Amino acid sequence: MLRHTYEGQDCNLARTLEVIGERWTLLIIRSALLGTTRFDRFLDTLDIARNVLSARLSRLVDHGIMERVPYQDKPVRYEYGLTPTGRDLTRAVLALMQWGDRHLPQELGPPRRADHIGCDGVIEVQLRCSRCGRTVHDEEVAVRSIR
């Protein structure tokens, strides 16, 4: 996790990376998108240290990306679900997965993909212009400072 190394920078990406830029955090979010909700299941599927998982889940809860809901009283156990803010990361996670599929391919192909629940079509992350509504290609994008 980055330790506030962006003092003096006015950068939306740096601010975002402070919350979700650590690799375990993105993998926890990916696992939640796959349906994982319980601490022990995160441990099993991610092969992550218990203390690291606990810290990352707490941070995601603190930032409103996940919510912690008790499902058992004795002992108290919690499920962790994505909030609407957390589900809003779906596009970012899929974009990273698709980038990896294109530029870091595996011999057996991608291990997972995103399907449209309505028709089973494969979901593709695309860029679209908010003004004209047209699909935009990477080379048509200019990232500019606006202040």
LONUKE-732375 format. One record per residue (C-alpha): residue number from 1; y, x, z. Coordinates in steps of 0.05 Angstrom, whole numbers, padded with zeros to 5 digits, always signed. Each point is the difference from the previous one (the first is absolute). Layout:
BEGIN
R   pos    north     east       up
R   NUM        Y        X        Z
...
This chain:
BEGIN
R   pos    north     east       up
R     1   +00000   +00000   +00000
R     2   +00069   +00026   -00017
R     3   +00044   +00015   +00059
R     4   +00069   -00025   -00019
R     5   +00014   +00059   -00045
R     6   +00049   -00040   -00043
R     7   +00063   +00004   +00043
R     8   +00060   -00007   -00044
R     9   -00040   -00028   -00058
R    10   +00013   -00070   -00026
R    11   -00068   -00010   -00033
R    12   -00041   -00064   -00003
R    13   -00064   +00038   -00017
R    14   +00009   +00049   +00059
R    15   +00012   -00059   +00047
R    16   -00063   -00034   -00025
R    17   -00042   +00063   +00006
R    18   +00019   +00005   +00073
R    19   -00040   -00064   +00011
R    20   -00057   +00001   -00051
R    21   -00001   +00070   -00029
R    22   -00055   +00030   +00042
R    23   -00068   -00002   -00035
R    24   -00038   -00036   +00055
R    25   +00052   -00055   +00001
R    26   -00008   -00015   -00074
R    27   -00076   +00001   +00008
R    28   +00004   -00049   +00058
R    29   +00043   -00046   -00042
R    30   -00050   +00006   -00058
R    31   -00057   -00017   +00048
R    32   +00039   -00060   +00026
R    33   +00010   -00023   -00073
R    34   -00076   +00005   -00008
R    35   -00009   -00046   +00060
R    36   -00009   +00047   +00059
R    37   +00031   -00028   +00064
R    38   -00036   +00030   +00059
R    39   +00011   +00067   +00033
R    40   -00073   +00022   -00002
R    41   -00006   -00019   -00073
R    42   +00061   +00042   -00017
R    43   -00033   +00057   +00038
R    44   -00065   -00008   -00039
R    45   +00029   -00007   -00070
R    46   +00054   +00053   +00006
R    47   -00035   +00053   +00042
R    48   +00065   +00009   +00038
R    49   +00009   +00025   +00071
R    50   +00007   -00056   +00051
R    51   +00067   +00026   +00027
R    52   +00029   +00008   -00070
R    53   -00021   -00071   -00020
R    54   +00029   -00028   +00064
R    55   +00066   +00035   -00011
R    56   +00005   -00021   -00073
R    57   -00018   -00073   +00015
R    58   +00052   -00002   +00056
R    59   +00053   +00028   -00047
R    60   -00018   -00052   -00054
R    61   +00005   -00055   +00052
R    62   +00067   +00027   +00026
R    63   +00028   -00001   -00071
R    64   -00024   -00071   -00014
R    65   -00051   +00022   -00053
R    66   -00060   -00023   +00040
R    67   -00008   -00049   +00057
R    68   -00048   +00008   +00059
R    69   -00036   -00064   +00020
R    70   -00052   -00004   +00057
R    71   -00068   -00025   -00021
R    72   -00039   +00014   +00065
R    73   +00020   -00005   +00074
R    74   -00050   +00043   +00038
R    75   +00012   +00054   -00018
R    76   +00063   -00016   -00038
R    77   -00008   +00018   -00074
R    78   +00048   -00009   -00057
R    79   -00001   -00013   -00074
R    80   +00053   +00031   -00044
R    81   +00025   -00040   -00058
R    82   +00053   +00013   -00052
R    83   +00065   -00038   +00009
R    84   +00039   -00024   -00062
R    85   +00037   +00067   +00004
R    86   -00066   +00037   -00001
R    87   -00027   -00042   -00058
R    88   +00063   +00018   -00038
R    89   -00029   +00071   -00003
R    90   -00056   -00026   -00046
R    91   +00039   +00022   -00063
R    92   +00013   +00069   +00028
R    93   -00073   +00011   +00019
R    94   -00025   -00026   -00067
R    95   +00050   +00043   -00037
R    96   -00025   +00062   +00036
R    97   -00073   -00019   -00013
R    98   +00014   -00011   -00074
R    99   +00038   +00066   -00005
R   100   -00061   +00034   +00030
R   101   -00047   -00035   -00048
R   102   +00041   +00025   -00059
R   103   +00016   +00070   +00023
R   104   -00056   +00018   +00048
R   105   -00060   -00036   -00031
R   106   -00070   +00002   +00030
R   107   -00061   +00007   -00044
R   108   -00028   -00067   +00024
R   109   +00066   -00035   -00009
R   110   +00045   -00032   +00053
R   111   -00035   -00018   +00066
R   112   +00040   -00064   +00007
R   113   +00048   -00044   -00039
R   114   +00045   -00059   +00012
R   115   -00022   -00066   -00032
R   116   +00039   -00065   -00007
R   117   -00033   -00051   +00045
R   118   +00018   -00056   -00048
R   119   -00035   +00027   -00063
R   120   -00033   +00066   +00019
R   121   +00047   +00039   -00047
R   122   +00018   +00071   +00020
R   123   +00069   +00006   +00033
R   124   +00047   +00051   -00031
R   125   +00065   +00023   +00033
R   126   +00056   -00002   -00051
R   127   +00074   +00013   -00002
R   128   +00044   -00059   -00021
R   129   +00075   -00004   -00010
R   130   +00034   -00050   +00047
R   131   +00053   -00015   -00052
R   132   -00038   -00011   -00066
R   133   -00070   -00011   +00029
R   134   -00031   +00050   -00049
R   135   -00057   +00047   +00020
R   136   +00029   +00070   +00006
R   137   -00036   +00066   -00014
R   138   +00007   +00061   +00045
R   139   +00043   +00038   -00051
R   140   +00050   -00059   +00000
R   141   +00015   +00008   +00074
R   142   +00060   +00037   +00028
R   143   +00004   +00009   +00075
R   144   +00073   +00005   +00019
R   145   +00041   +00008   +00063
R   146   +00042   -00062   +00010
R   147   +00042   +00023   +00059
